[in-house]
Amino acid sequence: MKVDSGDVKVAGLRGPVVVKLGPGDVEVEVDSGDVDGSQLRGRARLDLDSGDLDCDLPLVVETDEDGASARGALGEGATARIGISTASGDIALRWGDG
């Protein structure tokens, strides 16, 4: 998925998902599969029921018996809201071209 600007909400996806977005809010919900994001800027909230989180930016990570969640800023001065959740799958976020 590639969007140059604007808000995006996608839900119920299966299989690997690649996210490259311009300015705007994004909400991605994946039932089964991995999410790979690059060049994202915003206030991030990530939720994983089952899977691994790999991110090259500092995030606050919390884990419990239900999975893991992370939050933090992706890029300086970022104001867009980014929400990514997976029921079963990994989340990888890269600053730059991935």
N, C-alpha and C positions, 0 to 999 in steps of 0.2 A: 504494500500500500504506500503510495506517495501522494502527499497533499502539500501544495505550495503555501497556502494560507487558509485560515478559517478553522472552525471548530469541527471535531470529528467524534462520533460515538459508534463503535462497532461491538457487537455482542454475539455470542454463540458460535464463535469460530472454531474450526477443527484443523489440525495440521500446523505446520510451521507458519509463522506470521512475521513479516519484515516490515518495520514501521520507519518511514522517513518523512518528517513533517516540517512545515514552516511555522510561522507564528499562529497561535490559536490553541484552544483547549483540545485535549484528546482523552478519550476513555475507551480502552480496549479490554474486552472480556473474552478469554479463550477457555473453552471447555476442555480441550485436549490438544496439546501441542506446545511448541516453544514460541517465544516472542523475542525477536532480535531488533533492537532499536538503535539508530545512530542519528547524530546531529539533532537530538532533542534538547529543547531549552524550556525550563519551567519548574514549577513546584511539583515534585513527583510523589506519588503514593503508589506503592507496589505491594500486591498481595499474592502469596503463593500457598495453595493448599498442599501441594506436593510438587517438589522440584527444587532446582538450585537457582540462586541469584548471583549473577556475575556483572559487576559494574565497575568502571574505572573512575568513578567520582565518589566522594565521601557521602555516605548515607547513614542514617540511624536505623539499625536493624533490630527487630524484636522477633523472638521465636517462642512458640508454645506448642502444646500438643495438637493444635489445629493447623499448624504450618508456620509461615514466616511473613513478616511485613517489613517494609522499609519506607522511609520518607526522607526528603531532603531537596536541595536545590540542584538543578542541572543547569549550570552556567550562571555567571554573575548577572544580577539584575533581572533574572527571569521572573515573569509574572504569570505566564500561562499555567493552567492546571493540567497535569498529566496523571492519569490513573490507568494502571495496567494490572490485571488480575488473571491468574490461571488456576484452574481446578487441578490440572495435571500437566505439568510442563515446566520448562526452565525459562527464566527471563535474563537476557543479556543486553546491557546498554553500553554503548561506546560513544565517547566524545570524539567527534571527527567523522571520518568516512567509514568507520567500522572495520 
